[in-house]
Amino acid sequence: MDLSDILKRPEGKTLEFKRDASSPKPLLRTVVAFANSAGGHLVIGANDADRAVVGVSEPRLLEERVANLIADAIEPRLLAEIEVVPWRDRHLVVVEVHPSALRPHHLRAEGAAGGTYVRLGSTNRKADAALASELGRRTVLASYDEQPVPDLSYEAVDFAAFSQSFADAERPVRREHLRSLGLIAKHERRMVPTIGGVILYGVDRLDRFPDAWIQVGRFAGSDRSEIVDRAELRGLPVIALDQALTFVERNTRRGAEIGRLVRRDRIEVPPVALREALVNAVVHADYAQRGAPIRVAVFDDRVEVENPGILLPGLTVEDLREGVSRLRNRVIGRVFSELGLAEQWGSGIQRMTSACASAGLPAPEFTEVGLRFRVTIRTIPVATPSRDDLDQMIVDYVADPKGRSTAEIAVHIGLTTRATQHRLGRLKENGVVVAIGSGPRDPRRRWHATR
């Protein structure tokens, strides 16, 4: 164990410091929260405020005491690795907790209803009944939206709406696809809708899941004191996604903010980043929670996309940035993947980050807020959008007032048509070029520079 590395890190989702173990209840809550979330290290003998290593007296006795506390106070029984670690002339006790396959764990004295905790940032949060249920589902590899709704007929899933959503995908669908995609399932010898089927295409979807919609708002300035535009998008998720995209794009047109002393350029949100954030919010929302829909807030300097549900057990924000992904809603994820809206390989976060970097924007920010997850995309540039020599050749070439065709551009930069199309698509997503024509197959379609 590299203690010096641990001491350099701030407290967070997987790390907490305790000066001593004189108050066992906070210590035990942290152990429970680690086991129910992404695991972590509890370091006893160091201050969090100034990271001063005070050490512990009689470390071996403390090691035994902590082991007994964990064994006696937590249910189901939890095994943690406890180690006495020397540091200069002092000793610390480090408790390493792994994500548990037996979750949800709780404090025996507080009971399952009141003593189940999860880790949010550097704090422990009491889990409500819905979150505790999700913790249990994850241990049996089941997702919430795969559960059947036994009191409904399979006809509660609107097949016409399902077919229409696949119209642009140019893929014919049949009723048997409802079952293969998990929108309906067999339950006690009859076919019934799944929760995912009801959320995506249910005839009376909002009666069952009143929070399965998207709330969008445009605020003046950088706080929520004044709202200037709003909408409630209560249609089917596939339709609501497009409406949310349109709303944000309308409210983040490229422009400038003129201050008393400085001028700050503001650009549109990169379409790739915005699309990924919205799709992820719908796919990973915890629809078992009640009280708040998916929310999209547009400010002068950022866009926030927020969904109910914290990260799944075992995941951290750092995992997301490295491409680790786990679906909360497998049915919704499967359907969105078939529609070409989402991929199931964990690349969405990396695409968001790359799109922001290409546009000269800071990397997206990911935070757990209460029992919700928020993605923040800043719209004030911090750098010149990244562009290599070939990209610059394209931008200069299409600056001609008449524009240029894809074939002309390919010859000019010396690449194949396909490679050129890929570059043009990326430049278009960054708002640098635009194609004018009736569609991709229009022989008179031309590319133009936007700035």
C-alpha positions in Angstrom: 0.0 0.0 0.0 1.4 3.4 -1.0 0.4 5.5 2.0 2.2 8.6 0.7 0.0 8.5 -2.4 -3.2 8.2 -0.4 -2.2 11.1 1.9 -1.9 13.4 -1.2 -5.5 12.8 -2.3 -8.4 14.7 -1.0 -11.4 13.0 0.7 -13.9 11.8 -1.9 -16.1 8.9 -3.0 -13.4 6.3 -2.1 -11.4 7.9 0.6 -12.0 9.3 4.1 -9.7 10.3 6.9 -10.4 10.0 10.6 -8.2 11.5 13.4 -9.2 8.6 15.7 -11.9 6.0 16.3 -13.4 7.6 19.4 -16.8 7.9 17.6 -17.5 4.5 16.1 -20.9 5.3 14.5 -19.5 7.7 11.8 -16.7 5.3 11.1 -19.2 2.4 10.6 -21.4 4.5 8.4 -18.4 5.1 6.1 -17.6 1.4 5.9 -21.2 0.6 5.0 -21.3 3.4 2.4 -18.0 2.2 0.8 -19.4 -1.4 0.7 -22.6 -0.2 -0.9 -20.9 2.1 -3.4 -17.5 1.8 -5.1 -15.4 0.6 -2.1 -12.7 2.8 -0.6 -10.0 3.4 2.1 -10.7 4.7 5.6 -7.5 6.0 7.1 -7.5 6.4 10.9 -4.8 8.6 12.3 -4.8 11.6 9.9 -6.7 14.9 9.9 -8.7 15.7 6.8 -8.4 19.5 7.2 -4.7 19.8 7.1 -3.7 16.2 6.2 -1.6 16.1 9.4 -0.6 12.6 10.3 -1.2 12.3 14.1 -0.9 8.6 14.2 -2.7 6.3 16.7 -1.7 4.8 20.0 -1.7 1.1 20.4 -2.4 0.4 16.7 -2.7 -3.4 17.1 -5.5 -3.0 19.7 -7.2 -0.4 17.5 -6.9 -2.8 14.5 -8.7 -5.6 16.6 -11.3 -3.1 17.9 -12.2 -1.9 14.4 -12.5 -5.5 13.1 -14.8 -6.4 16.0 -17.0 -3.3 15.4 -17.4 -4.1 11.7 -18.2 -7.7 12.5 -20.7 -6.9 15.2 -22.4 -3.8 13.9 -23.0 -4.4 10.1 -25.4 -6.7 8.3 -25.1 -8.7 6.2 -21.7 -9.6 7.6 -18.9 -7.6 5.9 -15.3 -8.5 5.5 -12.8 -5.7 5.3 -9.0 -5.6 5.0 -7.5 -3.8 8.0 -3.8 -3.0 8.1 -1.5 -1.2 10.4 0.7 1.0 8.3 3.9 2.7 9.6 4.6 6.3 8.7 7.9 7.8 9.9 7.7 7.3 13.7 4.0 6.8 13.8 1.4 4.3 12.8 -2.0 4.5 11.1 -4.8 2.0 10.7 -6.1 1.7 7.2 -9.4 -0.1 6.5 -9.9 -1.1 2.9 -13.4 -1.9 1.9 -14.3 -3.5 -1.5 -17.6 -3.2 -3.3 -19.7 -5.9 -1.8 -21.7 -8.6 -3.6 -24.0 -8.9 -0.6 -25.2 -5.3 -0.6 -27.2 -3.5 0.6 -25.4 -3.5 3.9 -26.8 -1.6 6.9 -26.0 -0.8 10.5 -27.7 -3.4 12.7 -28.7 -0.8 15.3 -30.4 1.4 12.8 -32.1 -1.3 10.8 -32.3 -1.8 7.0 -34.8 1.0 6.5 -32.7 3.6 8.3 -29.2 2.3 8.4 -28.4 1.8 4.7 -25.8 4.3 3.4 -24.2 5.1 0.1 -21.2 7.3 -0.7 -21.8 10.7 -2.4 -18.6 12.6 -2.9 -16.9 12.9 0.5 -20.1 12.3 2.5 -22.3 9.4 3.5 -25.9 9.6 2.5 -28.8 7.5 3.9 -30.4 5.5 1.1 -34.1 5.6 0.6 -36.2 2.5 -0.2 -35.8 2.9 -3.9 -32.1 3.2 -3.8 -31.7 0.3 -1.4 -33.8 -1.8 -3.8 -31.5 -0.9 -6.7 -28.5 -1.9 -4.6 -30.0 -5.3 -4.2 -31.0 -5.7 -7.8 -27.4 -5.1 -8.9 -26.2 -8.2 -7.0 -28.4 -10.5 -9.1 -27.5 -8.7 -12.3 -31.0 -7.4 -12.9 -31.9 -3.9 -14.0 -35.0 -2.0 -13.0 -36.4 -1.6 -16.5 -36.3 -5.4 -17.2 -38.9 -6.1 -14.5 -42.3 -7.2 -15.8 -45.5 -5.1 -15.1 -47.8 -8.1 -14.4 -51.1 -6.1 -14.1 -50.9 -4.8 -17.7 -51.4 -6.5 -21.0 -48.6 -6.5 -23.6 -50.9 -4.3 -25.6 -50.1 -1.5 -23.2 -46.9 -1.1 -25.3 -47.8 1.1 -28.3 -46.6 -0.9 -31.3 -47.4 1.9 -33.7 -45.2 4.4 -31.7 -42.5 1.7 -31.6 -42.6 1.2 -35.3 -42.6 5.0 -36.0 -39.5 5.5 -33.9 -37.6 3.1 -36.2 -38.8 4.7 -39.4 -35.7 6.9 -39.8 -33.5 3.9 -39.1 -34.7 2.3 -42.3 -35.2 -0.9 -40.5 -38.6 -2.8 -40.6 -39.8 -3.9 -37.2 -42.2 -6.6 -36.3 -44.1 -7.4 -33.1 -41.7 -10.1 -32.2 -39.0 -7.4 -31.8 -40.9 -6.1 -28.8 -39.9 -9.3 -27.0 -36.3 -9.6 -28.4 -35.6 -6.0 -27.3 -37.1 -6.6 -23.8 -40.1 -4.3 -24.2 -42.4 -7.2 -23.3 -41.6 -10.4 -21.4 -43.2 -13.6 -20.4 -44.7 -13.6 -16.9 -46.7 -16.6 -15.5 -47.5 -17.9 -19.0 -48.6 -14.7 -20.5 -46.8 -11.7 -22.2 -46.8 -8.5 -20.2 -44.8 -5.2 -20.7 -41.6 -4.6 -18.9 -40.9 -1.3 -17.1 -38.7 -0.3 -19.9 -41.4 -1.0 -22.4 -43.8 1.2 -20.5 -41.3 4.0 -20.1 -40.4 4.1 -23.8 -43.7 3.3 -25.5 -46.4 2.8 -22.9 -49.9 4.0 -23.8 -50.3 5.5 -20.3 -46.6 5.8 -19.5 -46.9 8.9 -17.4 -49.6 7.4 -15.2 -47.2 4.7 -14.2 -44.0 6.8 -14.2 -45.0 10.4 -13.7 -41.4 11.6 -13.6 -40.4 10.0 -16.9 -40.1 13.3 -18.8 -37.6 16.1 -19.5 -37.8 19.6 -18.0 -35.8 22.2 -19.8 -35.1 25.8 -18.9 -33.1 28.8 -20.0 -31.9 31.1 -17.2 -30.6 34.6 -17.4 -27.0 34.9 -16.2 -25.2 32.1 -14.4 -27.7 31.2 -11.6 -31.3 30.2 -11.3 -32.7 33.5 -10.1 -34.5 34.4 -13.4 -35.8 32.0 -16.0 -36.5 33.3 -19.5 -37.6 30.2 -21.4 -38.9 26.9 -20.3 -40.7 23.7 -21.5 -42.0 20.4 -20.2 -41.3 17.6 -22.7 -43.7 14.9 -21.8 -43.7 13.0 -25.1 -42.1 9.6 -25.7 -38.4 9.7 -24.8 -37.2 9.4 -28.4 -39.2 12.5 -29.3 -38.4 14.4 -26.1 -34.7 13.9 -26.8 -35.0 15.7 -30.1 -37.0 18.5 -28.5 -34.5 18.9 -25.7 -31.6 19.1 -28.3 -33.6 21.8 -30.2 -34.3 23.8 -27.1 -30.7 23.8 -26.0 -29.4 24.7 -29.5 -31.9 27.5 -29.7 -30.7 28.9 -26.4 -27.0 28.6 -26.9 -26.6 30.4 -30.2 -23.0 31.6 -30.8 -22.6 35.1 -29.5 -20.7 37.2 -27.0 -21.2 38.6 -23.6 -20.1 42.2 -23.2 -18.9 43.1 -19.8 -17.7 46.4 -18.4 -14.1 45.6 -19.1 -13.8 42.4 -21.0 -15.5 40.7 -23.9 -16.1 37.0 -23.5 -17.0 34.8 -26.5 -19.6 32.2 -26.0 -20.1 29.3 -28.4 -22.7 26.7 -28.9 -22.5 23.4 -27.1 -20.7 20.9 -29.3 -23.6 18.8 -30.7 -21.8 15.5 -30.0 -21.3 16.4 -26.3 -24.9 17.7 -25.9 -26.4 14.6 -27.5 -24.3 12.2 -25.4 -25.2 14.0 -22.2 -28.9 13.9 -23.0 -28.9 10.3 -24.2 -26.9 9.2 -21.1 -29.4 11.0 -18.9 -32.4 9.0 -20.3 -30.5 5.7 -20.4 -29.1 5.9 -16.9 -31.9 7.7 -15.1 -33.2 5.9 -12.0 -36.9 5.7 -12.8 -37.7 4.1 -9.5 -37.1 7.5 -7.8 -40.1 9.8 -7.4 -40.3 13.6 -7.3 -38.2 15.0 -10.1 -37.7 14.4 -13.9 -34.6 14.7 -16.0 -33.6 18.4 -16.0 -31.7 20.4 -18.5 -30.7 23.9 -17.5 -29.1 26.4 -19.9 -27.1 29.3 -18.4 -24.9 32.0 -20.0 -21.7 30.1 -19.3 -22.8 26.4 -19.2 -25.4 23.7 -19.8 -26.3 21.3 -17.0 -28.0 17.9 -17.7 -29.2 16.2 -14.6 -30.9 12.8 -14.1 -32.3 11.0 -11.0 -29.9 8.3 -9.8 -26.3 8.3 -8.6 -23.6 6.2 -10.1 -24.1 2.5 -10.0 -22.4 0.6 -7.2 -18.7 0.0 -8.1 -18.4 3.0 -10.3 -16.6 6.3 -9.7 -16.3 9.5 -11.9 -12.7 8.5 -12.7 -14.0 5.2 -14.1 -16.4 7.1 -16.4 -13.5 9.2 -17.8 -11.5 6.0 -18.5 -14.4 4.5 -20.5 -15.8 2.1 -17.9 -19.6 1.9 -18.3 -22.5 -0.1 -16.9 -26.1 0.2 -18.0 -28.6 1.1 -15.3 -31.5 0.4 -17.8 -30.7 -2.4 -20.1 -34.0 -2.3 -22.1 -33.7 1.4 -22.8 -30.1 1.1 -23.6 -30.8 -1.8 -26.0 -33.5 0.1 -27.8 -31.4 3.3 -28.0 -28.5 1.3 -29.4 -30.7 -0.2 -32.1 -31.9 3.3 -32.9 -28.3 4.5 -33.3 -28.7 6.9 -30.3 -26.4 5.2 -27.9 -23.5 2.7 -27.8 -23.0 0.1 -25.1 -19.2 0.2 -25.0 -18.5 3.1 -22.6 -17.2 5.5 -25.3 -19.9 8.2 -24.8 -18.0 10.1 -22.1 -14.8 10.1 -24.1 -16.6 11.4 -27.2 -18.1 14.2 -25.0 -14.6 15.1 -23.7 -13.0 15.0 -27.2 -15.8 17.2 -28.7 -15.4 19.8 -26.0 -11.6 19.8 -26.4 -11.9 20.2 -30.2 -14.2 23.2 -29.6 -11.8 24.8 -27.2 -14.0 24.2 -24.2 -13.1 22.7 -20.8 -13.7 19.0 -20.2 -17.2 18.1 -19.1 -17.7 17.9 -15.4 -19.5 15.0 -13.7 -20.8 15.2 -10.2 -23.3 13.4 -7.9 -25.7 15.9 -6.4 -27.9 14.5 -3.7 -29.4 11.4 -5.3 -28.9 12.7 -8.8 -26.1 12.8 -11.4 -25.2 16.0 -13.2 -23.1 16.6 -16.4 -21.9 20.2 -16.8 -20.7 21.5 -20.2 -19.1 24.9 -20.1 -19.6 27.2 -23.0 -16.9 29.8 -22.4 -13.8 28.7 -24.4 -10.5 28.3 -22.6 -8.4 27.5 -25.7 -8.4 27.8 -29.4 -10.4 24.9 -30.9 -7.9 22.1 -31.8 -7.4 21.8 -35.6 -4.6 20.1 -37.5 -3.1 21.2 -40.8 -5.6 19.2 -42.9 -8.6 20.6 -41.0 -7.2 24.1 -41.5 -6.8 23.4 -45.3 -10.5 22.4 -45.4 -11.6 25.5 -43.5 -9.6 27.8 -45.8 -10.7 26.0 -48.9 -14.5 26.2 -48.1 -14.2 29.9 -47.3 -14.9 30.5 -51.0 -18.4 32.1 -51.2 -19.6 29.4 -53.6 -18.6 26.6 -51.2 -17.0 23.3 -52.2 -18.2 19.8 -52.8 -17.0 16.8 -50.8 -15.2 15.5 -53.9 -13.5 18.8 -54.5 -12.3 18.9 -50.9 -11.0 15.4 -51.0 -8.9 16.1 -54.1 -7.6 19.4 -52.5 -6.4 17.7 -49.2 -5.3 14.4 -50.8 -7.6 12.1 -48.9 -10.3 9.6 -49.9 -13.8 10.7 -50.0 -14.7 8.6 -46.9 -11.8 10.1 -44.9 -12.8 13.6 -46.0 -16.4 13.0 -45.0 -15.2 12.0 -41.5 -13.3 15.2 -41.1 -16.1 17.3 -42.4 -18.5 15.6 -40.0 -16.2 16.5 -37.1 -15.8 20.1 -38.2 -19.5 20.4 -38.6 -20.1 19.1 -35.1 -17.7 21.8 -33.8 -19.6 24.4 -35.7 -16.8 25.3 -38.0 -18.3 24.3 -41.4 -21.9 23.7 -42.6 -23.3 21.8 -45.5 -26.0 23.5 -47.6 -28.2 21.3 -49.8 -31.3 19.2 -49.8 -29.6 16.3 -48.2 -26.4 14.1 -48.2 -27.3 12.8 -51.7 -27.8 16.2 -53.2 -25.2 16.5 -56.1 -25.2 20.3 -55.6 -24.6 20.1 -51.9 -21.7 22.4 -50.9 -19.7 23.0 -47.8 -19.2 26.5 -46.4 -17.1 28.0 -43.5 -19.2 29.4 -40.7 -16.5 31.8 -39.4 
